Amino acid sequence: MAILGVGCGNPTALADLKVGETVLDLGSGAGIDVFLAAKKVGEGGRVIGVDLTEDMVARGRQLAQEHGFGNVEFRQGDIEHLPVDSGSVDIVISNCVINLTPDKLASFTEIHRVLKPGGRIPISDLVTAGELPEDVRQSAAAWADCLAGAMEKESYLETIRRAGFSEVAAISESSYEGPEMDDRLRGKILSVKVRAVRGQ
């Protein structure tokens, strides 16, 4: 099965998924991380993919049907207003999409809401080492490349804490350089992998 996915990391590799868990994938696209997670949680588990676009949700549903994934579903919605019940998922994964949301505190507050007590997040995202030039933040091309919405790293981690999470940590980071990147951004964009826990 070939399913294209674009991102800045592999959150399912960080997730330590267990059989029977319920997983929520934010910005699921056509579902590559959903399907990877579905194999790990097994038939007794469940994976929900949420994407903003109707086309991606339809594509994910089509692939799930074609390949016999009975333990997944796709829902249309945005991260700041998740179409998911409170306290209903064990783990939330996300691959390079939260940096695109306008209100990151609202996004992480919603993630906190839908997690069960003790639930966890392994997230791959883009952050910055320092502030980006204002013209970059206003650039449509930079937004399309997932750059313009990126927060400064420590502010990003603090936002997760403000949403109510504990044990917030960046467990790895590396310099991110996309094709045709503005020279002013080289070394300033970081691909970071973050873990956090919703307290009991």
Stockholm file with secondary structure:
# STOCKHOLM 1.0

chainA/1-200         MAILGVGCGNPTALADLKVGETVLDLGSGAGIDVFLAAKKVGEGGRVIGVDLTEDMVARGRQLAQEHGFGNVEFRQGDIEHLPVDSGSVDIVISNCVINLTPDKLASFTEIHRVLKPGGRIPISDLVTAGELPEDVRQSAAAWADCLAGAMEKESYLETIRRAGFSEVAAISESSYEGPEMDDRLRGKILSVKVRAVRGQ
#=GR chainA/1-200 SS CCCCCCCSCCHHHHSCCCTTCEEEEETCTTSHHHHHHHHHHCTTSEEEEEESCHHHHHHHHHHHHHTTCTTEEEEECBTTBCSSCTTCEEEEEEESCGGGCSCHHHHHHHHHHHEEEEEEEEEEEEEESSCCCHHHHTCHHHHHTTCTTCEEHHHHHHHHHHTTEEEEEEEEEEECCCTTCCGGGTTTEEEEEEEEEECC
#=GC SS_cons         CCCCCCCSCCHHHHSCCCTTCEEEEETCTTSHHHHHHHHHHCTTSEEEEEESCHHHHHHHHHHHHHTTCTTEEEEECBTTBCSSCTTCEEEEEEESCGGGCSCHHHHHHHHHHHEEEEEEEEEEEEEESSCCCHHHHTCHHHHHTTCTTCEEHHHHHHHHHHTTEEEEEEEEEEECCCTTCCGGGTTTEEEEEEEEEECC
//
